[in-house]
Amino acid sequence: MAVMNSKSMAWIKRKSAEWLRQSVSPRRLALTLALGAAVGCIPVVGIPTLICAALALALRLNLPAMQAANYAVMPLQLLLIVPFVHLGGRIFGPGRAVAGSMLHSPWMVMIAQMTGQALLAWLLIAIPAVLLLTALLTALLRRLPAVAAAEN
């Protein structure tokens, strides 16, 4: 995984401070970023952007912040597909087709089964991850204004 350089960190601090000045509480911004990161790791390529947009609109969260978190974890999404498929297979066991009766081709059944198991494995991990990440980011974001004031 790439290490963030000082330019990236400065951009993150600047954008976070900007979002906080838009009357977004640190907890709400933390939830926005945590959801964006979790949804960005869904083991199905192509749908996180739409889900993030729908969540941001439905929950009245900061859409640009959520999409930024989504795009920031995009490399993780690709890296985590195989582990989620394996975890789903271990949890739910082999041979349980998710939509087998609707599909007639064996490879389509296998893909549907693996996708379903990976999504369920992701969901089991995403829920506690969002809770933990929200708490950690809230604590971090509450410090941000103090850091900005100390720097000036």
Secondary structure, DSSP 8 states (H G I E B T S, - for coil): -----HHHHHHHHHHHHHHHHTT--HHHHHHHHHHHHHHHT-SSTT-HHHHHHHHHHHHT--HHHHHHHHHHTHHHHHHHHHHHHHHHHHHH-TT--SSTTT--SHHHHHHHHHHHHHHHHHHHHHHHHHHHHHHHHHHHHHHHHHHHHHH-
